Amino acid sequence: MTAAPPVGGQTVRAFVPKPLPSIPSVGVDAALREEIDQQLLALGRLVSASSLLPDTRLFL
């Protein structure tokens, strides 16, 4: 599906995806929540470590 609203007097096109179905919903139990929390902590450590580098392109 695309939308073509006028912007600044010009017609533009954008891809607008269909909404995701709400059924079946994602079940988040305690074990999954713990795993998500651990991954968020690891990501935070990675961001923190990259801020110490003079050039973050060297890190990746």
Helices and strands as residue ranges (DSSP letters): E 2-3, E 6-7, E 10-11, E 14-15, H 30-50, G 56-58
